[in-house]
Amino acid sequence: MTCPIIYDFGKNTPNFFLSNFYPTPITVTFVIPGAEPLAETYPSTEHAFQAAKTYDVTERREFQNFEMKAWKAKQLGRVVTLRKDWNSSKVATMAALLNIKFSNPALREALLATVPKMIIEGNYWHDIFWGVCFCTDKKHHGEGLNTLGRLLMNTRQSILTAPKENPVVTAEAA
């Protein structure tokens, strides 16, 4: 028996909600060394992730533009003043952003509806860290760590195993 797989989060697919490009506001509280925590709202997880790459408040503010497309935010994220700890914190940052994104009840239910499917961030642009590359030139065909897919499945599992609300306990008089 094989496990069903979701590998396409493209804009014109039913699974677009899994994409970091999916337009859904996300409010993040950034904790920057030596500064007060600052809550900021972004148009998508991609915008928030790219903003998290820098401690420069002015640079981060650019990602809050709700007119900016997610692909443009990704491009802009390549030229920000990178935090020194970015490479060691990017996976934990993505995990935290996904937890925030899927706290939205509609998105949480959509994510839960993917059970028991394996989630693979399939791509054709050679991203073998966040996904699995299915490029046609066979450079990386079928290779990849699938970090985003794994984080999405971890988020789903956390939701499934989270304790439900505490039941009301009443004591009866003896």
QUIDALIN-V333228 format. One record per backbone hydrogen bond with DSSP energy under -0.5 kcal/mol. NH is the residue of the N-H (numbers start at 1). CO is the residue of the C=O. E is the energy in kcal/mol with one decimal. If there is no record, write none. Layout:
nh->NH co->CO e->E
nh->NH co->CO e->E
This chain:
nh->6 co->118 e->-3.3
nh->7 co->5 e->-0.6
nh->13 co->10 e->-1.9
nh->16 co->13 e->-1.4
nh->18 co->15 e->-2.3
nh->19 co->16 e->-1.9
nh->22 co->19 e->-1.2
nh->24 co->22 e->-1.0
nh->24 co->43 e->-1.1
nh->26 co->42 e->-2.4
nh->28 co->26 e->-0.5
nh->28 co->40 e->-3.1
nh->30 co->28 e->-0.8
nh->30 co->38 e->-2.7
nh->32 co->30 e->-0.7
nh->35 co->32 e->-2.3
nh->38 co->30 e->-2.3
nh->40 co->28 e->-3.1
nh->42 co->26 e->-2.6
nh->43 co->63 e->-0.6
nh->45 co->22 e->-0.5
nh->46 co->20 e->-2.4
nh->48 co->44 e->-2.0
nh->49 co->45 e->-2.9
nh->50 co->46 e->-2.6
nh->51 co->47 e->-2.2
nh->52 co->48 e->-2.0
nh->53 co->50 e->-1.1
nh->54 co->51 e->-1.7
nh->57 co->55 e->-0.7
nh->60 co->56 e->-2.5
nh->61 co->57 e->-2.2
nh->62 co->58 e->-0.9
nh->62 co->59 e->-0.6
nh->63 co->59 e->-0.6
nh->63 co->60 e->-1.2
nh->64 co->61 e->-1.6
nh->65 co->62 e->-1.2
nh->66 co->64 e->-0.6
nh->68 co->65 e->-1.3
nh->73 co->69 e->-1.9
nh->74 co->70 e->-2.2
nh->75 co->71 e->-1.8
nh->76 co->72 e->-2.8
nh->77 co->73 e->-2.2
nh->78 co->75 e->-1.4
nh->79 co->76 e->-1.8
nh->82 co->80 e->-1.1
nh->83 co->53 e->-3.1
nh->86 co->83 e->-1.3
nh->89 co->85 e->-1.1
nh->89 co->86 e->-1.0
nh->90 co->86 e->-1.8
nh->93 co->89 e->-2.3
nh->94 co->90 e->-2.3
nh->95 co->91 e->-2.4
nh->96 co->92 e->-2.2
nh->97 co->93 e->-2.4
nh->98 co->94 e->-2.5
nh->99 co->95 e->-2.0
nh->100 co->96 e->-1.9
nh->101 co->97 e->-2.9
nh->102 co->98 e->-2.7
nh->103 co->100 e->-1.5
nh->104 co->101 e->-1.4
nh->108 co->104 e->-2.9
nh->109 co->105 e->-2.3
nh->110 co->106 e->-1.9
nh->111 co->107 e->-2.5
nh->112 co->108 e->-2.5
nh->113 co->109 e->-1.7
nh->114 co->111 e->-1.7
nh->115 co->112 e->-1.6
nh->117 co->114 e->-2.8
nh->118 co->4 e->-2.7
nh->120 co->6 e->-3.5
nh->120 co->118 e->-0.6
nh->122 co->7 e->-0.8
nh->122 co->120 e->-1.8
nh->123 co->132 e->-2.2
nh->128 co->126 e->-1.3
nh->131 co->127 e->-0.6
nh->132 co->121 e->-2.0
nh->133 co->143 e->-2.7
nh->134 co->123 e->-3.9
nh->138 co->135 e->-0.7
nh->142 co->133 e->-3.4
nh->143 co->133 e->-0.6
nh->143 co->140 e->-3.5
nh->145 co->128 e->-2.9
nh->146 co->131 e->-1.7
nh->147 co->129 e->-2.0
nh->148 co->130 e->-2.0
nh->149 co->130 e->-0.8
nh->150 co->146 e->-2.6
nh->151 co->147 e->-2.3
nh->152 co->148 e->-2.6
nh->153 co->149 e->-2.2
nh->154 co->150 e->-2.5
nh->155 co->151 e->-2.6
nh->156 co->152 e->-2.4
nh->157 co->153 e->-2.5
nh->158 co->154 e->-2.5
nh->159 co->155 e->-2.1
nh->160 co->156 e->-2.3
nh->161 co->157 e->-2.2
nh->162 co->158 e->-0.9
nh->170 co->168 e->-0.6
nh->172 co->170 e->-0.5
